[in-house]
Amino acid sequence: MQIGLQTFTIRELLTPEKLSETFARIAGMGIHNLELAVDYLPMPFTLGTAKTVAVAAKENGLQIHSCQIKYPTSSKDIPLTIAYMQELGAQILTNSVIDLKLLALGGPGLRRYCGMLDQLKAELAPAGITLAHHNHHFEFKHVGGQSALLFMAENSSVDFAMDTYWTRRAGGDILSLLEALRGRVILMHLRDFAGKADCEIGRGDIPFKEILGAAAKADVQYGMIEQKTKTPIESVEISLQGVNHVI
């Protein structure tokens, strides 16, 4: 599994004026893989933005493997979504958040949502783009006698981007889920857990040594460090040290 950074962590530092400087600081830490949090980028969802980000990434030796995009954004203009990702060289589209209105309808609503994701997956596939659904704690609501996450696994063909913090916060067993979804978790968001907040890796109670070992056995391709933090550069450095300590 390749370690990288989810840019939600550094979103406020990715203005056009600060973009290249911020990427240089990230590369200077030894991070070379990114997942771009598109909806939190302080630039519009346009091909011009993709070109700007692609140039800055290339200049600093960074590779953007994945784009995390909310369904209303990605599905509104499929040709633009594909062109945007191709400009960046990204092969994975991480579906950012579940439709809570459909989830509230239980099984019928969730089946409808699964159908929507399968349709999006089919539209992206000819361009060589894989679709993976990213979980929050919402996916641990019970639907049909099981978690909504496992319900989605049974009723859709999409892959998954497992978030360690949201899974732990919901009471989910990360190790068991990696086994249950073996072969379908292609990306992980690596965030530690302290109370109800996320924190730097190594400063919470998530057993990352066991999780990273299990992720490697489950063929997870990327582990992207992420955190909601007021000190993004410092937090990334601490989390990177935490990951390197247990690898």
N, C-alpha and C positions, 0 to 999 in steps of 0.2 A: 504494500500500500504506500502510495506517495503522499507525503505530508505537504500541506499548503495552507492558504489563508482564505477565509470567506470575507469578502470586502465589506460586509455589513459592519464589521468591527472598525474599519477605518473610513466609513462612509463620509464623515464630515471633512475629511482631508483629501477628498477626491474631486474638488472643484477643478475647472480647467487650469486655473493658476497654480494649484498645488499638486496636480496629478503626477507629473513626472518626478518631482521631488519626493513625494510620498512613495512612489514605486521604487525609487532608488534606495530609500531607507529600508523598505521591506526586503529588497534584494540583498542589501548589505547585511541583513541578519542571516542570510543563507536560505531564504524562502524563494522558491522559483515557480511555484504552482498556485494559481488563483481560481476561486469561483467568484464571479462578478454578481453582486446583489443589484440587479438592474433597476428595480423599482426604488431603491434607496440611493441611486447615483444622482448627484446634483446636476444632472444634465438630461436633456430630453431623450426619449426613446426614438432615436433616428439613426440612419445609417452614418450620418456625419459624426455622431457621438461614438459609434462603434469604431470608426476609423481613427478618431482622436485617441481613444483608449488603446487601440491596437498598436499605434505608433509608440505611445509611451511605454507599453508593456515590452515591445520588441527592443526598444532602446535600453531597457534595464534588465534584459534577459529573463523576463517573466512569461510564463505560458498560461493562458486562460483556458482551462479545460471545460468549465461549466458556467452556465448562466442561470441564476435563480430568478425566476420571473413569475409573477402572479398570473393565474389563468386568464383573467379579463384582458391583461396586456398581451400575453403570448398568442391567444386565440383570435384576437380582433383582426389582425393582419398577418396571416401565416407567411406570405412571401417576405414581408419585412422582418419577421422574427427569424426566418431562415437566413436571410441576407445579413442580418445583424450578427448572428452567431458565426456564420461563415467568415465574416470580416475579422472576427476575433480568433478564429480557429477553434472554437468551442464545439465539443461533440456531445455534451450532455445538457439538457434543459431540465433544471430542477423546478418542479411545480411548487410554488412558494407556500401556499396555504389552502386548506380544504374550504369548500363552500359551506359555510356554517348553516345557511338556510336549508340546504338540501340535507345536511347531516341531521338537523333537527327533525326531519321527516322520518327518520329511522331507515329501515331496510329499503323501501321503495325509493326514497330520496337518494340514498347512498348508491344504489344500483344505477340510478340515472347519472350520478356524478362519475361513477366508474366508466359508464358508456361515453361520457364526454371526454374523459382522459384517454380512453382507447382510441377515440376518433382523432384527438390531437396527436397521439403517438403515430397513428397511421399517416397523418399529413406530414409529420416531420421525418419519418423513416426514409423516404426516397432521397433526402438530403444527407443521410448518414447520421442523423441526430437521434439520440436516445432520450426518452422521457422517464424521469424518476420523480416520484412524489415525496415531498419533504413533510415530515410530521411535526406537529406541535403536541400539546397535551390533549387537544380535542379528539385525536384519533384513538384515545383510550376509553372513550364512552362506549358502553356496551350496545351492540346492535346484533340482534339475532343470536344472543347467547355468547357472543365473543366480542373482542375489541373491534372497533371500527377499522383499525389498521389491518387486522387479520381478515376481516370481512372484505376489505378492498383487495387484499392479496388473492382471495378466492374468486372475486367477481370482476377483476380487471387483469390485464396482462402487463401493466406498467411495472417498472422497477421502483426502487425506493432509495431515498436519501435519509438515513436515520440520524436524528439529532439526539446526542447523548443527554443534554440538559433537559429537554422537554420530555424525553422518555423517562428519565429518572424522576422528574417533578411529578409526572402522572402516576408514578408507582410501577412503571413497566420494568421488566427484567431485560436489560440490554443484551446480555449473553444468550438468554433463551430465544430472544427475537432474532438475533443473528443466525442462530441455528434453524429456527422455523422458516426464516426467509432466505436461507442459504442460496446463493446464486442470483438473488434479486436485489440485494443491498449493494449498490455500486459506488456509493459515496456516503461519507459520514460527516456530520458537523461535530467537531470535538469541543465540548464546553463542559466545564466542571460545575458542580452543584454545591451551594452552601445556603442552607435555609431554603428560601423560595427564589433566591437570586442565582444567576450564573456567576462564575468567577474564573480566575486563571487556572489552568490545568495544574494539578498538584496541590491546590489550596482548598479543594473540596473533598467530597467523599466518594467520588466515582472511581472505581478500580481500573484505571486506564491500562495498567500492565496487562491484565487479563483481557480487557476489551480489545486492545490493539492486537494482541496475539490471536484472539478469536476472529477479528476482522480480517487478518491476513489469511487465515485458514478458509474463511468464507469468500475469498476473492474480492474483497472490497477494494476498489481501485484507488480512491482518494480519501484522505482524512483532512478536512479543512478546519483549521482552528477558527473559532468564532467566539465573540463575547460582546455583550452590550456593556460598554465601559466608557467612563469619562477620561480615561488615560490610555487611548488605543495603542500607541507605540509601545509604551511601557508594558501594557498587558500582553501584547503579542510576544514581546521578548520573554516574559515570564512563562507564558504558556508553551512557547517553543522549547524553553529549557525543560519544562515539565515533561513534554513529549519525548525529547531526546534522552531524558533520564530513564525512561522505562522501555524504550525501544531495544 
